[in-house]
Amino acid sequence: MLRTHLTTLDRALLRLLEERAKLCASAPSAEACAPSIEDLLRRADGDIDAARITEVFEAIHEGSAPAPKR
């Protein structure tokens, strides 16, 4: 049961990450799709450390930000 639930959550996260990357692909700059980490940290009420949240969202941004325009 736990494995099934985790797999379902992982797939949902993947879909959301892909959606975010598609939106960022049309952004005028990487800064335009940067996450508001301060807002996310204010809203966090679980067991995830603030430094870990910051690290994860920085990685998400790095992975979904548009490539620099030449």
N, CA, C and O atoms as a Tripos MOL2 file, in Angstrom:
@<TRIPOS>MOLECULE
protein
  280   279    70     0     0
PROTEIN
NO_CHARGES

@<TRIPOS>ATOM
      1 N           0.8260   -1.1970    0.0000 N.3       1 MET1
      2 CA          0.0000    0.0000    0.0000 C.3       1 MET1
      3 C           0.8650    1.2540    0.0000 C.2       1 MET1
      4 O           0.6100    2.1780   -0.7720 O.2       1 MET1
      5 N           1.8830    1.3000    0.8530 N.am      2 LEU2
      6 CA          2.7650    2.4630    0.9150 C.3       2 LEU2
      7 C           3.4390    2.6880   -0.4330 C.2       2 LEU2
      8 O           3.4640    3.8130   -0.9310 O.2       2 LEU2
      9 N           3.9910    1.6210   -1.0340 N.am      3 ARG3
     10 CA          4.6820    1.7470   -2.3230 C.3       3 ARG3
     11 C           3.7440    2.2840   -3.3820 C.2       3 ARG3
     12 O           4.1380    3.1410   -4.1730 O.2       3 ARG3
     13 N           2.5130    1.8010   -3.4190 N.am      4 THR4
     14 CA          1.5330    2.2560   -4.4010 C.3       4 THR4
     15 C           1.2240    3.7360   -4.2090 C.2       4 THR4
     16 O           1.1490    4.4910   -5.1790 O.2       4 THR4
     17 N           1.0500    4.1390   -2.9790 N.am      5 HIS5
     18 CA          0.7510    5.5390   -2.6850 C.3       5 HIS5
     19 C           1.9190    6.4400   -3.0890 C.2       5 HIS5
     20 O           1.7150    7.4960   -3.6880 O.2       5 HIS5
     21 N           3.1380    6.0210   -2.7600 N.am      6 LEU6
     22 CA          4.3220    6.8040   -3.1300 C.3       6 LEU6
     23 C           4.4760    6.8930   -4.6490 C.2       6 LEU6
     24 O           4.8260    7.9500   -5.1730 O.2       6 LEU6
     25 N           4.2240    5.8150   -5.3440 N.am      7 THR7
     26 CA          4.3070    5.8160   -6.8060 C.3       7 THR7
     27 C           3.2830    6.7750   -7.4010 C.2       7 THR7
     28 O           3.5860    7.4960   -8.3500 O.2       7 THR7
     29 N           2.0880    6.7860   -6.8550 N.am      8 THR8
     30 CA          1.0500    7.7080   -7.3180 C.3       8 THR8
     31 C           1.4820    9.1570   -7.1020 C.2       8 THR8
     32 O           1.3160    9.9930   -7.9900 O.2       8 THR8
     33 N           2.0310    9.4550   -5.9390 N.am      9 LEU9
     34 CA          2.5150   10.8070   -5.6570 C.3       9 LEU9
     35 C           3.6670   11.1880   -6.5880 C.2       9 LEU9
     36 O           3.7060   12.3080   -7.0980 O.2       9 LEU9
     37 N           4.5970   10.2700   -6.8100 N.am     10 ASP10
     38 CA          5.7300   10.5420   -7.6970 C.3      10 ASP10
     39 C           5.2600   10.8520   -9.1120 C.2      10 ASP10
     40 O           5.7910   11.7560   -9.7580 O.2      10 ASP10
     41 N           4.2850   10.1210   -9.5900 N.am     11 ARG11
     42 CA          3.7580   10.3620  -10.9410 C.3      11 ARG11
     43 C           3.0620   11.7170  -11.0160 C.2      11 ARG11
     44 O           3.1880   12.4240  -12.0150 O.2      11 ARG11
     45 N           2.3320   12.0810   -9.9710 N.am     12 ALA12
     46 CA          1.6760   13.3870   -9.9430 C.3      12 ALA12
     47 C           2.7160   14.5070   -9.9320 C.2      12 ALA12
     48 O           2.5590   15.5110  -10.6270 O.2      12 ALA12
     49 N           3.7720   14.3360   -9.1470 N.am     13 LEU13
     50 CA          4.8500   15.3230   -9.1250 C.3      13 LEU13
     51 C           5.4840   15.4620  -10.5010 C.2      13 LEU13
     52 O           5.7550   16.5750  -10.9520 O.2      13 LEU13
     53 N           5.7190   14.3510  -11.1650 N.am     14 LEU14
     54 CA          6.3120   14.3850  -12.4940 C.3      14 LEU14
     55 C           5.4260   15.1540  -13.4660 C.2      14 LEU14
     56 O           5.9260   15.9720  -14.2390 O.2      14 LEU14
     57 N           4.1220   14.9050  -13.4380 N.am     15 ARG15
     58 CA          3.1930   15.6330  -14.3170 C.3      15 ARG15
     59 C           3.2590   17.1320  -14.0490 C.2      15 ARG15
     60 O           3.2750   17.9290  -14.9870 O.2      15 ARG15
     61 N           3.2960   17.5210  -12.7800 N.am     16 LEU16
     62 CA          3.3680   18.9360  -12.4290 C.3      16 LEU16
     63 C           4.6980   19.5530  -12.8620 C.2      16 LEU16
     64 O           4.7280   20.6900  -13.3300 O.2      16 LEU16
     65 N           5.7840   18.8200  -12.7110 N.am     17 LEU17
     66 CA          7.0810   19.3210  -13.1520 C.3      17 LEU17
     67 C           7.1210   19.5050  -14.6640 C.2      17 LEU17
     68 O           7.6830   20.4820  -15.1590 O.2      17 LEU17
     69 N           6.5320   18.5770  -15.3900 N.am     18 GLU18
     70 CA          6.4720   18.7030  -16.8480 C.3      18 GLU18
     71 C           5.6150   19.8940  -17.2580 C.2      18 GLU18
     72 O           5.9560   20.6100  -18.1990 O.2      18 GLU18
     73 N           4.5090   20.1070  -16.5610 N.am     19 GLU19
     74 CA          3.6550   21.2670  -16.8430 C.3      19 GLU19
     75 C           4.4170   22.5650  -16.5800 C.2      19 GLU19
     76 O           4.3290   23.5100  -17.3640 O.2      19 GLU19
     77 N           5.1630   22.6100  -15.4820 N.am     20 ARG20
     78 CA          5.9490   23.7970  -15.1440 C.3      20 ARG20
     79 C           7.0020   24.0710  -16.2110 C.2      20 ARG20
     80 O           7.2050   25.2180  -16.6110 O.2      20 ARG20
     81 N           7.6730   23.0110  -16.6720 N.am     21 ALA21
     82 CA          8.7010   23.1760  -17.7050 C.3      21 ALA21
     83 C           8.0970   23.7150  -18.9980 C.2      21 ALA21
     84 O           8.7130   24.5480  -19.6630 O.2      21 ALA21
     85 N           6.9080   23.2560  -19.3600 N.am     22 LYS22
     86 CA          6.2430   23.7620  -20.5630 C.3      22 LYS22
     87 C           5.9320   25.2430  -20.4260 C.2      22 LYS22
     88 O           6.1380   26.0090  -21.3680 O.2      22 LYS22
     89 N           5.4360   25.6560  -19.2620 N.am     23 LEU23
     90 CA          5.1520   27.0770  -19.0430 C.3      23 LEU23
     91 C           6.4270   27.9100  -19.0910 C.2      23 LEU23
     92 O           6.4460   28.9970  -19.6670 O.2      23 LEU23
     93 N           7.4760   27.4000  -18.4900 N.am     24 CYS24
     94 CA          8.7440   28.1370  -18.4670 C.3      24 CYS24
     95 C           9.3870   28.2190  -19.8450 C.2      24 CYS24
     96 O          10.1350   29.1560  -20.1250 O.2      24 CYS24
     97 N           9.1040   27.2540  -20.7010 N.am     25 ALA25
     98 CA          9.6790   27.2710  -22.0470 C.3      25 ALA25
     99 C           9.2690   28.5240  -22.8110 C.2      25 ALA25
    100 O           9.9980   28.9770  -23.6930 O.2      25 ALA25
    101 N           8.1130   29.0850  -22.4820 N.am     26 SER26
    102 CA          7.6530   30.2840  -23.1770 C.3      26 SER26
    103 C           7.9250   31.5600  -22.3770 C.2      26 SER26
    104 O           7.5230   32.6470  -22.7910 O.2      26 SER26
    105 N           8.5950   31.4360  -21.2530 N.am     27 ALA27
    106 CA          8.9030   32.6060  -20.4250 C.3      27 ALA27
    107 C           9.9930   33.4400  -21.0920 C.2      27 ALA27
    108 O          10.8730   32.8980  -21.7610 O.2      27 ALA27
    109 N           9.9330   34.7540  -20.9070 N.am     28 PRO28
    110 CA         10.9340   35.6220  -21.5290 C.3      28 PRO28
    111 C          12.3350   35.4730  -20.9330 C.2      28 PRO28
    112 O          13.3260   35.8170  -21.5770 O.2      28 PRO28
    113 N          12.4170   34.9610  -19.7060 N.am     29 SER29
    114 CA         13.7220   34.8000  -19.0630 C.3      29 SER29
    115 C          13.6220   33.7560  -17.9610 C.2      29 SER29
    116 O          12.5310   33.3740  -17.5400 O.2      29 SER29
    117 N          14.7840   33.3060  -17.5060 N.am     30 ALA30
    118 CA         14.8160   32.3350  -16.4040 C.3      30 ALA30
    119 C          14.2370   32.9520  -15.1400 C.2      30 ALA30
    120 O          13.5770   32.2680  -14.3580 O.2      30 ALA30
    121 N          14.4810   34.2360  -14.9380 N.am     31 GLU31
    122 CA         13.9750   34.9090  -13.7370 C.3      31 GLU31
    123 C          12.4520   34.9430  -13.7090 C.2      31 GLU31
    124 O          11.8480   34.9500  -12.6370 O.2      31 GLU31
    125 N          11.8300   34.9640  -14.8900 N.am     32 ALA32
    126 CA         10.3710   35.0340  -14.9620 C.3      32 ALA32
    127 C           9.7000   33.7860  -14.4000 C.2      32 ALA32
    128 O           8.5470   33.8430  -13.9720 O.2      32 ALA32
    129 N          10.4010   32.6740  -14.3960 N.am     33 CYS33
    130 CA          9.7750   31.4600  -13.8580 C.3      33 CYS33
    131 C          10.4900   30.9640  -12.5970 C.2      33 CYS33
    132 O          10.3700   29.7970  -12.2250 O.2      33 CYS33
    133 N          11.2240   31.8520  -11.9570 N.am     34 ALA34
    134 CA         11.8750   31.4890  -10.6900 C.3      34 ALA34
    135 C          10.8060   31.3030   -9.6110 C.2      34 ALA34
    136 O           9.8640   32.0920   -9.5350 O.2      34 ALA34
    137 N          10.9410   30.2850   -8.7910 N.am     35 PRO35
    138 CA          9.9570   30.0870   -7.7230 C.3      35 PRO35
    139 C          10.0970   31.1510   -6.6420 C.2      35 PRO35
    140 O          11.1870   31.6720   -6.4030 O.2      35 PRO35
    141 N           8.9950   31.4620   -6.0010 N.am     36 SER36
    142 CA          9.0160   32.3860   -4.8700 C.3      36 SER36
    143 C           9.2930   31.5610   -3.6130 C.2      36 SER36
    144 O           8.3790   31.1690   -2.8870 O.2      36 SER36
    145 N          10.5570   31.3150   -3.3840 N.am     37 ILE37
    146 CA         10.9470   30.4200   -2.2920 C.3      37 ILE37
    147 C          10.4990   30.9570   -0.9390 C.2      37 ILE37
    148 O          10.0790   30.1870   -0.0760 O.2      37 ILE37
    149 N          10.5830   32.2650   -0.7470 N.am     38 GLU38
    150 CA         10.1570   32.8390    0.5350 C.3      38 GLU38
    151 C           8.6830   32.5430    0.8000 C.2      38 GLU38
    152 O           8.3020   32.2050    1.9210 O.2      38 GLU38
    153 N           7.8550   32.6730   -0.2410 N.am     39 ASP39
    154 CA          6.4270   32.3750   -0.0950 C.3      39 ASP39
    155 C           6.2150   30.8950    0.2090 C.2      39 ASP39
    156 O           5.4040   30.5420    1.0650 O.2      39 ASP39
    157 N           6.9350   30.0450   -0.4840 N.am     40 LEU40
    158 CA          6.8010   28.6030   -0.2510 C.3      40 LEU40
    159 C           7.1950   28.2340    1.1790 C.2      40 LEU40
    160 O           6.5420   27.4140    1.8230 O.2      40 LEU40
    161 N           8.2630   28.8480    1.6600 N.am     41 LEU41
    162 CA          8.7040   28.5570    3.0300 C.3      41 LEU41
    163 C           7.6790   29.0260    4.0580 C.2      41 LEU41
    164 O           7.4760   28.3680    5.0780 O.2      41 LEU41
    165 N           7.0340   30.1590    3.7920 N.am     42 ARG42
    166 CA          5.9850   30.6360    4.7140 C.3      42 ARG42
    167 C           4.8080   29.6690    4.7510 C.2      42 ARG42
    168 O           4.1760   29.4990    5.7940 O.2      42 ARG42
    169 N           4.5150   29.0440    3.6330 N.am     43 ARG43
    170 CA          3.3690   28.1420    3.5350 C.3      43 ARG43
    171 C           3.6760   26.7230    4.0200 C.2      43 ARG43
    172 O           2.7600   25.9520    4.3060 O.2      43 ARG43
    173 N           4.9450   26.3840    4.1100 N.am     44 ALA44
    174 CA          5.3330   25.0320    4.5190 C.3      44 ALA44
    175 C           4.9350   24.7920    5.9750 C.2      44 ALA44
    176 O           5.2250   25.6030    6.8530 O.2      44 ALA44
    177 N           4.2710   23.6740    6.2110 N.am     45 ASP45
    178 CA          3.8760   23.3600    7.5870 C.3      45 ASP45
    179 C           4.1080   21.8900    7.9130 C.2      45 ASP45
    180 O           3.5090   21.3360    8.8350 O.2      45 ASP45
    181 N           4.9920   21.2720    7.1340 N.am     46 GLY46
    182 CA          5.2590   19.8490    7.3350 C.3      46 GLY46
    183 C           6.6030   19.6150    7.9880 C.2      46 GLY46
    184 O           7.1330   20.4700    8.6980 O.2      46 GLY46
    185 N           7.1320   18.4510    7.7330 N.am     47 ASP47
    186 CA          8.3670   18.0130    8.3750 C.3      47 ASP47
    187 C           9.6090   18.2180    7.5100 C.2      47 ASP47
    188 O          10.6810   17.7140    7.8430 O.2      47 ASP47
    189 N           9.4790   18.9510    6.4060 N.am     48 ILE48
    190 CA         10.6310   19.1460    5.5240 C.3      48 ILE48
    191 C          11.3860   20.3990    5.9580 C.2      48 ILE48
    192 O          10.8020   21.4730    6.1040 O.2      48 ILE48
    193 N          12.6770   20.2460    6.1590 N.am     49 ASP49
    194 CA         13.5530   21.3330    6.5700 C.3      49 ASP49
    195 C          13.5650   22.4420    5.5180 C.2      49 ASP49
    196 O          13.5240   22.1610    4.3200 O.2      49 ASP49
    197 N          13.6200   23.7020    5.9590 N.am     50 ALA50
    198 CA         13.6080   24.8510    5.0580 C.3      50 ALA50
    199 C          14.7580   24.7970    4.0600 C.2      50 ALA50
    200 O          14.5730   25.1400    2.8920 O.2      50 ALA50
    201 N          15.9260   24.3770    4.4920 N.am     51 ALA51
    202 CA         17.0740   24.2860    3.5860 C.3      51 ALA51
    203 C          16.8150   23.2530    2.4900 C.2      51 ALA51
    204 O          17.2110   23.4560    1.3420 O.2      51 ALA51
    205 N          16.1660   22.1650    2.8300 N.am     52 ARG52
    206 CA         15.8490   21.1160    1.8490 C.3      52 ARG52
    207 C          14.8050   21.6250    0.8550 C.2      52 ARG52
    208 O          14.9160   21.3650   -0.3430 O.2      52 ARG52
    209 N          13.7920   22.3470    1.3410 N.am     53 ILE53
    210 CA         12.7790   22.9230    0.4490 C.3      53 ILE53
    211 C          13.4520   23.8650   -0.5440 C.2      53 ILE53
    212 O          13.1740   23.8180   -1.7420 O.2      53 ILE53
    213 N          14.3310   24.7130   -0.0430 N.am     54 THR54
    214 CA         15.0430   25.6580   -0.9010 C.3      54 THR54
    215 C          15.8510   24.9090   -1.9540 C.2      54 THR54
    216 O          15.8280   25.2650   -3.1320 O.2      54 THR54
    217 N          16.5540   23.8840   -1.5310 N.am     55 GLU55
    218 CA         17.3720   23.0830   -2.4530 C.3      55 GLU55
    219 C          16.5240   22.4380   -3.5390 C.2      55 GLU55
    220 O          16.8950   22.4540   -4.7120 O.2      55 GLU55
    221 N          15.4030   21.8800   -3.1570 N.am     56 VAL56
    222 CA         14.5240   21.2100   -4.1210 C.3      56 VAL56
    223 C          13.9810   22.2110   -5.1360 C.2      56 VAL56
    224 O          14.0060   21.9460   -6.3370 O.2      56 VAL56
    225 N          13.4920   23.3530   -4.6690 N.am     57 PHE57
    226 CA         12.9110   24.3200   -5.6040 C.3      57 PHE57
    227 C          13.9630   25.0090   -6.4610 C.2      57 PHE57
    228 O          13.6630   25.4230   -7.5810 O.2      57 PHE57
    229 N          15.1720   25.1410   -5.9680 N.am     58 GLU58
    230 CA         16.2510   25.6430   -6.8170 C.3      58 GLU58
    231 C          16.5600   24.6390   -7.9250 C.2      58 GLU58
    232 O          16.7980   25.0310   -9.0680 O.2      58 GLU58
    233 N          16.5590   23.3590   -7.5970 N.am     59 ALA59
    234 CA         16.7940   22.3210   -8.6070 C.3      59 ALA59
    235 C          15.6500   22.2800   -9.6210 C.2      59 ALA59
    236 O          15.8870   22.1060  -10.8170 O.2      59 ALA59
    237 N          14.4160   22.4400   -9.1490 N.am     60 ILE60
    238 CA         13.2660   22.4680  -10.0570 C.3      60 ILE60
    239 C          13.4080   23.6440  -11.0160 C.2      60 ILE60
    240 O          13.1950   23.5010  -12.2200 O.2      60 ILE60
    241 N          13.7640   24.7930  -10.4830 N.am     61 HIS61
    242 CA         13.9350   25.9800  -11.3330 C.3      61 HIS61
    243 C          15.0430   25.7550  -12.3580 C.2      61 HIS61
    244 O          14.8800   26.0630  -13.5390 O.2      61 HIS61
    245 N          16.1500   25.2270  -11.9060 N.am     62 GLU62
    246 CA         17.2780   24.9710  -12.8040 C.3      62 GLU62
    247 C          16.8870   24.0040  -13.9190 C.2      62 GLU62
    248 O          17.3190   24.1570  -15.0620 O.2      62 GLU62
    249 N          16.0760   23.0190  -13.5820 N.am     63 GLY63
    250 CA         15.6680   22.0250  -14.5620 C.3      63 GLY63
    251 C          14.5640   22.4730  -15.5020 C.2      63 GLY63
    252 O          14.3660   21.8690  -16.5560 O.2      63 GLY63
    253 N          13.8400   23.5260  -15.1340 N.am     64 SER64
    254 CA         12.7180   23.9350  -15.9780 C.3      64 SER64
    255 C          12.8650   25.3320  -16.5550 C.2      64 SER64
    256 O          12.0280   25.7600  -17.3500 O.2      64 SER64
    257 N          13.9040   26.0460  -16.1740 N.am     65 ALA65
    258 CA         14.0960   27.3990  -16.6960 C.3      65 ALA65
    259 C          14.4390   27.3320  -18.1760 C.2      65 ALA65
    260 O          15.1050   26.3970  -18.6230 O.2      65 ALA65
    261 N          13.9840   28.3250  -18.9370 N.am     66 PRO66
    262 CA         14.3140   28.3360  -20.3660 C.3      66 PRO66
    263 C          15.8090   28.5330  -20.5760 C.2      66 PRO66
    264 O          16.4880   29.1690  -19.7700 O.2      66 PRO66
    265 N          16.2980   27.9820  -21.6610 N.am     67 ALA67
    266 CA         17.7140   28.1670  -21.9940 C.3      67 ALA67
    267 C          17.9490   29.6370  -22.3500 C.2      67 ALA67
    268 O          17.0670   30.2890  -22.9080 O.2      67 ALA67
    269 N          19.1270   30.1550  -22.0310 N.am     68 PRO68
    270 CA         19.4070   31.5450  -22.3840 C.3      68 PRO68
    271 C          19.2750   31.7600  -23.8920 C.2      68 PRO68
    272 O          19.6850   30.9220  -24.6950 O.2      68 PRO68
    273 N          18.6960   32.8960  -24.2510 N.am     69 LYS69
    274 CA         18.5100   33.2130  -25.6850 C.3      69 LYS69
    275 C          19.8010   33.8000  -26.2210 C.2      69 LYS69
    276 O          20.4730   34.5940  -25.5620 O.2      69 LYS69
    277 N          20.1270   33.3850  -27.4340 N.am     70 ARG70
    278 CA         21.3590   33.8870  -28.0510 C.3      70 ARG70
    279 C          21.0630   34.9980  -29.0090 C.2      70 ARG70
    280 O          21.9800   35.5440  -29.6230 O.2      70 ARG70
@<TRIPOS>BOND
     1     1     2 1
     2     2     3 1
     3     3     4 2
     4     3     5 am
     5     5     6 1
     6     6     7 1
     7     7     8 2
     8     7     9 am
     9     9    10 1
    10    10    11 1
    11    11    12 2
    12    11    13 am
    13    13    14 1
    14    14    15 1
    15    15    16 2
    16    15    17 am
    17    17    18 1
    18    18    19 1
    19    19    20 2
    20    19    21 am
    21    21    22 1
    22    22    23 1
    23    23    24 2
    24    23    25 am
    25    25    26 1
    26    26    27 1
    27    27    28 2
    28    27    29 am
    29    29    30 1
    30    30    31 1
    31    31    32 2
    32    31    33 am
    33    33    34 1
    34    34    35 1
    35    35    36 2
    36    35    37 am
    37    37    38 1
    38    38    39 1
    39    39    40 2
    40    39    41 am
    41    41    42 1
    42    42    43 1
    43    43    44 2
    44    43    45 am
    45    45    46 1
    46    46    47 1
    47    47    48 2
    48    47    49 am
    49    49    50 1
    50    50    51 1
    51    51    52 2
    52    51    53 am
    53    53    54 1
    54    54    55 1
    55    55    56 2
    56    55    57 am
    57    57    58 1
    58    58    59 1
    59    59    60 2
    60    59    61 am
    61    61    62 1
    62    62    63 1
    63    63    64 2
    64    63    65 am
    65    65    66 1
    66    66    67 1
    67    67    68 2
    68    67    69 am
    69    69    70 1
    70    70    71 1
    71    71    72 2
    72    71    73 am
    73    73    74 1
    74    74    75 1
    75    75    76 2
    76    75    77 am
    77    77    78 1
    78    78    79 1
    79    79    80 2
    80    79    81 am
    81    81    82 1
    82    82    83 1
    83    83    84 2
    84    83    85 am
    85    85    86 1
    86    86    87 1
    87    87    88 2
    88    87    89 am
    89    89    90 1
    90    90    91 1
    91    91    92 2
    92    91    93 am
    93    93    94 1
    94    94    95 1
    95    95    96 2
    96    95    97 am
    97    97    98 1
    98    98    99 1
    99    99   100 2
   100    99   101 am
   101   101   102 1
   102   102   103 1
   103   103   104 2
   104   103   105 am
   105   105   106 1
   106   106   107 1
   107   107   108 2
   108   107   109 am
   109   109   110 1
   110   110   111 1
   111   111   112 2
   112   111   113 am
   113   113   114 1
   114   114   115 1
   115   115   116 2
   116   115   117 am
   117   117   118 1
   118   118   119 1
   119   119   120 2
   120   119   121 am
   121   121   122 1
   122   122   123 1
   123   123   124 2
   124   123   125 am
   125   125   126 1
   126   126   127 1
   127   127   128 2
   128   127   129 am
   129   129   130 1
   130   130   131 1
   131   131   132 2
   132   131   133 am
   133   133   134 1
   134   134   135 1
   135   135   136 2
   136   135   137 am
   137   137   138 1
   138   138   139 1
   139   139   140 2
   140   139   141 am
   141   141   142 1
   142   142   143 1
   143   143   144 2
   144   143   145 am
   145   145   146 1
   146   146   147 1
   147   147   148 2
   148   147   149 am
   149   149   150 1
   150   150   151 1
   151   151   152 2
   152   151   153 am
   153   153   154 1
   154   154   155 1
   155   155   156 2
   156   155   157 am
   157   157   158 1
   158   158   159 1
   159   159   160 2
   160   159   161 am
   161   161   162 1
   162   162   163 1
   163   163   164 2
   164   163   165 am
   165   165   166 1
   166   166   167 1
   167   167   168 2
   168   167   169 am
   169   169   170 1
   170   170   171 1
   171   171   172 2
   172   171   173 am
   173   173   174 1
   174   174   175 1
   175   175   176 2
   176   175   177 am
   177   177   178 1
   178   178   179 1
   179   179   180 2
   180   179   181 am
   181   181   182 1
   182   182   183 1
   183   183   184 2
   184   183   185 am
   185   185   186 1
   186   186   187 1
   187   187   188 2
   188   187   189 am
   189   189   190 1
   190   190   191 1
   191   191   192 2
   192   191   193 am
   193   193   194 1
   194   194   195 1
   195   195   196 2
   196   195   197 am
   197   197   198 1
   198   198   199 1
   199   199   200 2
   200   199   201 am
   201   201   202 1
   202   202   203 1
   203   203   204 2
   204   203   205 am
   205   205   206 1
   206   206   207 1
   207   207   208 2
   208   207   209 am
   209   209   210 1
   210   210   211 1
   211   211   212 2
   212   211   213 am
   213   213   214 1
   214   214   215 1
   215   215   216 2
   216   215   217 am
   217   217   218 1
   218   218   219 1
   219   219   220 2
   220   219   221 am
   221   221   222 1
   222   222   223 1
   223   223   224 2
   224   223   225 am
   225   225   226 1
   226   226   227 1
   227   227   228 2
   228   227   229 am
   229   229   230 1
   230   230   231 1
   231   231   232 2
   232   231   233 am
   233   233   234 1
   234   234   235 1
   235   235   236 2
   236   235   237 am
   237   237   238 1
   238   238   239 1
   239   239   240 2
   240   239   241 am
   241   241   242 1
   242   242   243 1
   243   243   244 2
   244   243   245 am
   245   245   246 1
   246   246   247 1
   247   247   248 2
   248   247   249 am
   249   249   250 1
   250   250   251 1
   251   251   252 2
   252   251   253 am
   253   253   254 1
   254   254   255 1
   255   255   256 2
   256   255   257 am
   257   257   258 1
   258   258   259 1
   259   259   260 2
   260   259   261 am
   261   261   262 1
   262   262   263 1
   263   263   264 2
   264   263   265 am
   265   265   266 1
   266   266   267 1
   267   267   268 2
   268   267   269 am
   269   269   270 1
   270   270   271 1
   271   271   272 2
   272   271   273 am
   273   273   274 1
   274   274   275 1
   275   275   276 2
   276   275   277 am
   277   277   278 1
   278   278   279 1
   279   279   280 2
@<TRIPOS>SUBSTRUCTURE
     1 MET1         2 RESIDUE 1 A MET
     2 LEU2         6 RESIDUE 1 A LEU
     3 ARG3        10 RESIDUE 1 A ARG
     4 THR4        14 RESIDUE 1 A THR
     5 HIS5        18 RESIDUE 1 A HIS
     6 LEU6        22 RESIDUE 1 A LEU
     7 THR7        26 RESIDUE 1 A THR
     8 THR8        30 RESIDUE 1 A THR
     9 LEU9        34 RESIDUE 1 A LEU
    10 ASP10       38 RESIDUE 1 A ASP
    11 ARG11       42 RESIDUE 1 A ARG
    12 ALA12       46 RESIDUE 1 A ALA
    13 LEU13       50 RESIDUE 1 A LEU
    14 LEU14       54 RESIDUE 1 A LEU
    15 ARG15       58 RESIDUE 1 A ARG
    16 LEU16       62 RESIDUE 1 A LEU
    17 LEU17       66 RESIDUE 1 A LEU
    18 GLU18       70 RESIDUE 1 A GLU
    19 GLU19       74 RESIDUE 1 A GLU
    20 ARG20       78 RESIDUE 1 A ARG
    21 ALA21       82 RESIDUE 1 A ALA
    22 LYS22       86 RESIDUE 1 A LYS
    23 LEU23       90 RESIDUE 1 A LEU
    24 CYS24       94 RESIDUE 1 A CYS
    25 ALA25       98 RESIDUE 1 A ALA
    26 SER26      102 RESIDUE 1 A SER
    27 ALA27      106 RESIDUE 1 A ALA
    28 PRO28      110 RESIDUE 1 A PRO
    29 SER29      114 RESIDUE 1 A SER
    30 ALA30      118 RESIDUE 1 A ALA
    31 GLU31      122 RESIDUE 1 A GLU
    32 ALA32      126 RESIDUE 1 A ALA
    33 CYS33      130 RESIDUE 1 A CYS
    34 ALA34      134 RESIDUE 1 A ALA
    35 PRO35      138 RESIDUE 1 A PRO
    36 SER36      142 RESIDUE 1 A SER
    37 ILE37      146 RESIDUE 1 A ILE
    38 GLU38      150 RESIDUE 1 A GLU
    39 ASP39      154 RESIDUE 1 A ASP
    40 LEU40      158 RESIDUE 1 A LEU
    41 LEU41      162 RESIDUE 1 A LEU
    42 ARG42      166 RESIDUE 1 A ARG
    43 ARG43      170 RESIDUE 1 A ARG
    44 ALA44      174 RESIDUE 1 A ALA
    45 ASP45      178 RESIDUE 1 A ASP
    46 GLY46      182 RESIDUE 1 A GLY
    47 ASP47      186 RESIDUE 1 A ASP
    48 ILE48      190 RESIDUE 1 A ILE
    49 ASP49      194 RESIDUE 1 A ASP
    50 ALA50      198 RESIDUE 1 A ALA
    51 ALA51      202 RESIDUE 1 A ALA
    52 ARG52      206 RESIDUE 1 A ARG
    53 ILE53      210 RESIDUE 1 A ILE
    54 THR54      214 RESIDUE 1 A THR
    55 GLU55      218 RESIDUE 1 A GLU
    56 VAL56      222 RESIDUE 1 A VAL
    57 PHE57      226 RESIDUE 1 A PHE
    58 GLU58      230 RESIDUE 1 A GLU
    59 ALA59      234 RESIDUE 1 A ALA
    60 ILE60      238 RESIDUE 1 A ILE
    61 HIS61      242 RESIDUE 1 A HIS
    62 GLU62      246 RESIDUE 1 A GLU
    63 GLY63      250 RESIDUE 1 A GLY
    64 SER64      254 RESIDUE 1 A SER
    65 ALA65      258 RESIDUE 1 A ALA
    66 PRO66      262 RESIDUE 1 A PRO
    67 ALA67      266 RESIDUE 1 A ALA
    68 PRO68      270 RESIDUE 1 A PRO
    69 LYS69      274 RESIDUE 1 A LYS
    70 ARG70      278 RESIDUE 1 A ARG
